Structure formats: structure tokens, C-alpha cells
């Protein structure tokens, strides 16, 4: 049986923010409408920020305390 975890709303917001930064960075790297040099600089920065901040947050959720099992049968 898979253990259930409770995740607080601020944690969900932080995870969503890191994923949004990662996605925006990838979009900038793949896009072609802006000047290449600043677009790539900002794109790589957002990718790095999104990736590096996602790992600790996911680890905290996965290695946090699981919900106690429901009493009863």
C-alpha cells in the first residue's frame, strides 16, 4: 500500500513556482522572438533555478512523515 502524505498549501505553491520557472526557462530557450543573448541568459537561469529548487522540495515531500493509518478495520 502506498503511504499517504499531507502537503501544506504553501509547499504546493512553492513546488508549482519552481515548475513554472523551469517551464518558462525552457520556453525561452526554445523560442526565437527575443534577442538571442539575453533570452538564453534568462532562459538558462530560470532552468537552473527551477531544477535546483525542485529537488529539495520534492525530497521533503517524499521523505516527510506519512499520514497515520486510519484506525479501524
N, C-alpha and C positions, 0 to 999 in steps of 0.2 A: 504494500500500500504506500502511496506517495504521501509524505508528510505535508500538511497544510501550513502555510506561512501567512502571517498577517503583516502587511506592509502599510506604513503610515502614508497619508496623503502627501506630506512634504517629500517623502522619499520617492514616491511615484512621479512627482513633479520634477525632481532632480534627475531621475532616470530619463524622463521624456525630454528634458532640456539637453542632456548630453547626446541623446539620439538625434535631436533636431540639429544640434551643432555639427554632428558628423554628417548628416544628410545635406545640410547647407554647404559644407565644405566640399563634398563630393560633387554637388551640383555646380559649384563654382569651377571646380577642376574640369568638369566635362563641358561646361558652357563656353561660348565663343563670342558673346556680345560685348563684354567689357574688355578694357585694355589687358593684355596677357600678363604683364609683370605684376601689377597689384592684385589681379584676380587670382593668380597662382599663389602669391604670398598669403593672402587671406584664406584661400581655399585650404592650403596645407596646414595653416594654423588652426582652422576650425576642425579639420580631420584629426589632427593630433590632440587637440583639446577634447573633442568628443570621444575619441578612442581611449585616451588615458584616464579620463574621469569616469567612463562607463565601467571599467573593470573593478575598481574598489566598491562601487555601489552595488553591482551585481554580486560580488563576493559577500558583501554584508548581508544581502537578502538571502543568498543560498546557505551561508554558514550561521545565520541568526538562529534564534531559538524557534523551533516549530511550535505550532499551537498545541496545547494539551489535548489529549484524546478525549472525546466526549464520553461521559460516564454512562453506563448502562449497556444494554445488550444489543 
